[in-house]
Amino acid sequence: MSKLVLLGDEAVAQGALDAGLSGVYAYPGTPSTEITEYIQRSGQARQRNVHADWSVNEKTALEAALGMSYAGKRSMACMKHVGLNVAADPFMNAALTGVSGGLLVVAADDPSMHSSQNEQDSRFYGKFAMIPVLEPSSQQEAYDLTRYGFGLSEKFRLPVMIRVTTRLAHSRSAVIRSAAREENSMALPANLRQFILLPALARKKFKLLLSTFEELEEEGKSSGLNRLEKGTGKKRGVIACGLAYNYYREVAEMHRLDDPVLKISQYPVHPELLRNFVNAVEEVFVLEEGYPLVEESLRGVLESRYVIRGRMDGALPRDGELNPSLVEKALGVREGQPVTVPEIVKDRPPALCNGCGHIDMFKALNEAIADYGPGRVFSDIGCYTLGALPPYNAINSCVDMGASVTMAKGAADAGMFPSVAVIGDSTFTHSGMTGLLDAVLEASPVTVIISDNSTTGMTGGQKSHATGRLVEICGGLGVEKEHVRVMIPLRKNHDKNVAIIREELAHQGVSVVISQRECIQMVRKKRVS
Ligand SMILES: Cc1ncc(C[n+]2csc(CCOP(=O)(O)OP(=O)(O)O)c2C)c(N)n1
């Protein structure tokens, strides 16, 4: 079969296409974006008419994927880890409805927060929902496990999570493809009540889910994805989960280590596997990207005669991603030489691009709001979050997508005036619109500035569903026509823009200022192509 050199994300995408995927649904978010972008570019996907348009947010994405599964086809919803918080409602409930066509939820975690607000570990969501989680340790496994995941989903009639982390998602390796499978045909679920979660039905569904758990543990034992690799050592054993397995193998090769290894790529893990492994050695090192999920389950809360080493006893740092150097240090085979980073890839402070419309918006806002004093601008997640840094120092919050509008409303309710939200166009349609409706319903005195660059800039310039629609959307949500203002953030318009913002800051109700100028990077891209 053909061999391709793929990013971990692309290996998931290709694995899904070769497994007969009919639709991917996603909202961009690092490090997951490249999965959907690969499918959007794929000739194979185009030929088959595989759905690959961006969704408005992760919740709509997962629900649409569930709808495709209802209709019997294989679907996939992709998101970054915090996107799963947004999609948590359908995620938890899909474990109860179950699926018809295979459904994969790909959660891409970002330990060390390279491009995220936190480093939560999505495996906990899998455990919470009680569904299988697959965690590849290489690009080849990303491909293989995605294919296996669809079969697993259809076998147990449950959604299956694929968990990847940044280093795997964004590094390349050779992947051998296997023969592509055909798509499922459209078919209604055999039981037309399967997806109705009325309490009387949901209670039965939950019992069914609980009774499946042991079968899932057995599956993880027989699939070969949680496997014992015997070593000659008797003293130390290593439990290596997902990508951490690769780190261990690198270190083991370098230092000729031969520890017994329990490689884990499928959850739930059968307790017997863990027990037998721990009993055969004197101490166990647990290597896992993210939180100490397996380590915690081994330790429990009681005093124990077992020696468990990992993130919880300080052998490894409690936060941040792992790397071979940290693993070396933890295993005591070298004094953990810090990884030397070549000059060219050293940290550079992020900055707004020269010519970015957000800059002119912030300059106008700073001047307009100066008379009221600092501390009144809630903001959101996107390129414009850099307005927190000098020289702008223009915003006072960045919490989660959409929170600028709702936090501004809450502060206005507390008596703060003016109370301002600065939000990007894509973030606004993702989850700012509903908060604006809250403000409209109570005529809260907030000024919402939508810094509209007509793209989802922060994640590389994906389509923004707000483009060309913002005035109508705000009007439709009930913002008074005369308080939906449009300005063009250019240096030559500075005085005019300051005046517009000043007027709306003074308004004792909801106002929206749409600051509209296309992202400079997208303009450049268009010029080049
Ligand atoms: C729930 C969630 N989903 C996705 C992301 C990743 N992400 C951060 S900002 C952003 C969109 C930014 O687009 P926009 O609001 O238009 O602002 P711009 O970057 O273009 O200025 C995305 C998708 C995230 N942080 N949280």
The ligand as an SDF file (V2000), in Angstrom:
LIG
                    3D

 26 27  0  0  0  0  0  0  0  0999 V2000
  -13.4200   26.7460   22.4820 C   0  0  0  0  0  0  0  0  0  0  0  0
  -12.2820   27.1660   21.6300 C   0  0  0  0  0  0  0  0  0  0  0  0
  -12.2750   26.8000   20.3430 N   0  0  0  0  0  0  0  0  0  0  0  0
  -11.2520   27.1780   19.5450 C   0  0  0  0  0  0  0  0  0  0  0  0
  -10.2240   27.9290   20.0320 C   0  0  0  0  0  0  0  0  0  0  0  0
   -9.0690   28.3140   19.1440 C   0  0  0  0  0  0  0  0  0  0  0  0
   -9.1930   29.7130   18.7170 N   0  0  0  0  0  0  0  0  0  0  0  0
   -8.6500   30.6910   19.4300 C   0  0  0  0  0  0  0  0  0  0  0  0
   -9.0850   32.1690   18.8430 S   0  0  0  0  0  0  0  0  0  0  0  0
   -9.9750   31.5590   17.6190 C   0  0  0  0  0  0  0  0  0  0  0  0
  -10.7300   32.3760   16.6250 C   0  0  0  0  0  0  0  0  0  0  0  0
  -10.2590   33.6880   16.4180 C   0  0  0  0  0  0  0  0  0  0  0  0
  -10.9570   34.2570   15.3470 O   0  0  0  0  0  0  0  0  0  0  0  0
  -11.5660   35.6970   15.4810 P   0  0  0  0  0  0  0  0  0  0  0  0
  -12.4650   35.7840   16.6420 O   0  0  0  0  0  0  0  0  0  0  0  0
  -12.1940   36.0440   14.1790 O   0  0  0  0  0  0  0  0  0  0  0  0
  -10.2970   36.6040   15.7750 O   0  0  0  0  0  0  0  0  0  0  0  0
   -8.9530   36.8220   14.9320 P   0  0  0  0  0  0  0  0  0  0  0  0
   -7.9530   35.8310   15.4100 O   0  0  0  0  0  0  0  0  0  0  0  0
   -9.2890   36.6730   13.4760 O   0  0  0  0  0  0  0  0  0  0  0  0
   -8.5160   38.1930   15.2550 O   0  0  0  0  0  0  0  0  0  0  0  0
   -9.9310   30.1930   17.6700 C   0  0  0  0  0  0  0  0  0  0  0  0
  -10.5940   29.3490   16.7040 C   0  0  0  0  0  0  0  0  0  0  0  0
  -10.2690   28.2670   21.4020 C   0  0  0  0  0  0  0  0  0  0  0  0
   -9.2980   28.9540   22.0050 N   0  0  0  0  0  0  0  0  0  0  0  0
  -11.3050   27.8890   22.1690 N   0  0  0  0  0  0  0  0  0  0  0  0
  1  2  1  0
  2  3  1  0
  2 26  2  0
  3  4  2  0
  4  5  1  0
  5  6  1  0
  5 24  2  0
  6  7  1  0
  7  8  2  0
  7 22  1  0
  8  9  1  0
  9 10  1  0
 10 11  1  0
 10 22  2  0
 11 12  1  0
 12 13  1  0
 13 14  1  0
 14 15  2  0
 14 16  1  0
 14 17  1  0
 17 18  1  0
 18 19  2  0
 18 20  1  0
 18 21  1  0
 22 23  1  0
 24 25  1  0
 24 26  1  0
M  CHG  1   7   1
M  END
$$$$
